[in-house]
């Protein structure tokens, strides 16, 4: 989670909402990224999507079986759908997102019977640090 938090801080430094993600296979970091929708002018450039794309390209596979995803904020419905399609084994996330989350809030993507794959989900890891980053980021803009 420390690496994901570093990616979130770097994203904030570029004016992006501070969310960071790290894709791992065992102890190896496969990909790490922060949010970049504004910078890349791409509404799908969430940190989770970026590491899934990079990881699949680097590994040469579309299903990331055996990979774990660490992210600083509860994934939205779009990212949760991508996580399911990528067949990621475990999802670890920091801060909950009652407004925009798609895992334990909102759409609850993995709870639907039509969801093809459900990762193991571990919430709240690094929640304090991730939440503080987000609060500070938005406080500076208000």
Secondary structure, DSSP 8 states (H G I E B T S, - for coil): -HHHHHHHHHHHHTTS---EEEEEETTEEEEEEE--HHHHT-TT--HHHHHHHHHHHHHT-S--TTEEEEEEE---HHHHHHHHHHT-SEEEEEE--TTT-SSSSTT-GGGSTT-S---EEEE-TTHHHHHHHHHHHHHHH-
